[in-house]
């Protein structure tokens, strides 16, 4: 049974998904167009096993869905608004990337 996630849960899930560079690359690729796992693995230069683990995480976060296509499965963003959200986040990060807001950024590897 599907349920609606709370606002906080949505942000936590989105943050978990964006916490890994490969998952970010998958989301950006799917922002452009739906794709089959083999195509994604080749385009991103990762093994199918590794890709599968990241796709499972993105499915669990509710950000991607599978669409059966014959005997294969295709992945796409769960909601078209995610593409806009990714674009907004990407440009916001680019706008602030030059300035670090955390004084301990280099030491802790954050920001």
C-alpha positions as a Python dict, from the first residue, in 0.01 Angstrom:
ca = {
    (1, 'X'): (0, 0, 0),
    (2, 'X'): (134, 343, -96),
    (3, 'X'): (118, 628, 152),
    (4, 'X'): (195, 997, 125),
    (5, 'X'): (524, 1087, 291),
    (6, 'X'): (542, 1385, 525),
    (7, 'X'): (732, 1696, 417),
    (8, 'X'): (1026, 1602, 637),
    (9, 'X'): (1034, 1243, 506),
    (10, 'X'): (1036, 1374, 150),
    (11, 'X'): (1338, 1594, 221),
    (12, 'X'): (1519, 1314, 405),
    (13, 'X'): (1461, 1074, 116),
    (14, 'X'): (1575, 1332, -138),
    (15, 'X'): (1885, 1406, 70),
    (16, 'X'): (1968, 1035, 97),
    (17, 'X'): (1938, 999, -277),
    (18, 'X'): (2162, 1299, -346),
    (19, 'X'): (2424, 1189, -92),
    (20, 'X'): (2599, 969, -347),
    (21, 'X'): (2756, 1098, -673),
    (22, 'X'): (2645, 791, -872),
    (23, 'X'): (2284, 836, -762),
    (24, 'X'): (2307, 1203, -858),
    (25, 'X'): (2435, 1106, -1201),
    (26, 'X'): (2152, 852, -1240),
    (27, 'X'): (1891, 1114, -1150),
    (28, 'X'): (2043, 1364, -1392),
    (29, 'X'): (2046, 1102, -1668),
    (30, 'X'): (1683, 1012, -1601),
    (31, 'X'): (1601, 1383, -1600),
    (32, 'X'): (1694, 1378, -1968),
    (33, 'X'): (1503, 1062, -2059),
    (34, 'X'): (1387, 726, -1921),
    (35, 'X'): (1643, 448, -1964),
    (36, 'X'): (1706, 76, -1926),
    (37, 'X'): (1963, -32, -1664),
    (38, 'X'): (2213, -159, -1923),
    (39, 'X'): (2205, 178, -2098),
    (40, 'X'): (2252, 364, -1771),
    (41, 'X'): (2541, 140, -1662),
    (42, 'X'): (2721, 198, -1990),
    (43, 'X'): (2654, 573, -1997),
    (44, 'X'): (2774, 616, -1638),
    (45, 'X'): (3065, 373, -1664),
    (46, 'X'): (2960, 159, -1367),
    (47, 'X'): (2895, -212, -1334),
    (48, 'X'): (2537, -335, -1363),
    (49, 'X'): (2556, -471, -1008),
    (50, 'X'): (2662, -137, -867),
    (51, 'X'): (2399, 42, -1072),
    (52, 'X'): (2133, -202, -954),
    (53, 'X'): (2213, -123, -591),
    (54, 'X'): (2183, 251, -655),
    (55, 'X'): (1860, 210, -850),
    (56, 'X'): (1716, 9, -559),
    (57, 'X'): (1804, 296, -324),
    (58, 'X'): (1639, 548, -556),
    (59, 'X'): (1329, 328, -580),
    (60, 'X'): (1317, 296, -200),
    (61, 'X'): (1349, 675, -173),
    (62, 'X'): (1049, 705, -407),
    (63, 'X'): (1235, 906, -669),
    (64, 'X'): (1236, 658, -957),
    (65, 'X'): (988, 401, -1080),
    (66, 'X'): (1011, 102, -1308),
    (67, 'X'): (803, 64, -1620),
    (68, 'X'): (777, -283, -1776),
    (69, 'X'): (863, -285, -2145),
    (70, 'X'): (814, -636, -2273),
    (71, 'X'): (1056, -856, -2082),
    (72, 'X'): (1273, -560, -1983),
    (73, 'X'): (1225, -283, -1734),
    (74, 'X'): (1282, 87, -1791),
    (75, 'X'): (1353, 345, -1520),
    (76, 'X'): (1215, 696, -1507),
    (77, 'X'): (1167, 972, -1253),
    (78, 'X'): (867, 904, -1031),
    (79, 'X'): (729, 1252, -1089),
    (80, 'X'): (807, 1495, -1370),
    (81, 'X'): (842, 1774, -1112),
    (82, 'X'): (1160, 1604, -988),
    (83, 'X'): (1335, 1717, -1308),
    (84, 'X'): (1255, 2078, -1220),
    (85, 'X'): (1361, 2024, -859),
    (86, 'X'): (1695, 1879, -973),
    (87, 'X'): (1750, 2175, -1204),
    (88, 'X'): (1666, 2419, -925),
    (89, 'X'): (1900, 2244, -681),
    (90, 'X'): (2178, 2218, -938),
    (91, 'X'): (2169, 2587, -1019),
    (92, 'X'): (2134, 2690, -653),
    (93, 'X'): (2442, 2484, -564),
    (94, 'X'): (2638, 2636, -853),
    (95, 'X'): (2541, 2982, -729),
    (96, 'X'): (2679, 2920, -377),
    (97, 'X'): (2961, 2675, -450),
    (98, 'X'): (3230, 2945, -439),
    (99, 'X'): (3150, 3041, -80),
    (100, 'X'): (3167, 2792, 202),
    (101, 'X'): (2919, 2851, 478),
    (102, 'X'): (3076, 2610, 727),
    (103, 'X'): (3394, 2728, 898),
    (104, 'X'): (3511, 2367, 931),
    (105, 'X'): (3430, 2273, 571),
    (106, 'X'): (3778, 2156, 474),
    (107, 'X'): (3839, 1974, 800),
    (108, 'X'): (3504, 1791, 800),
    (109, 'X'): (3468, 1757, 422),
    (110, 'X'): (3127, 1922, 417),
    (111, 'X'): (2968, 2220, 241),
}
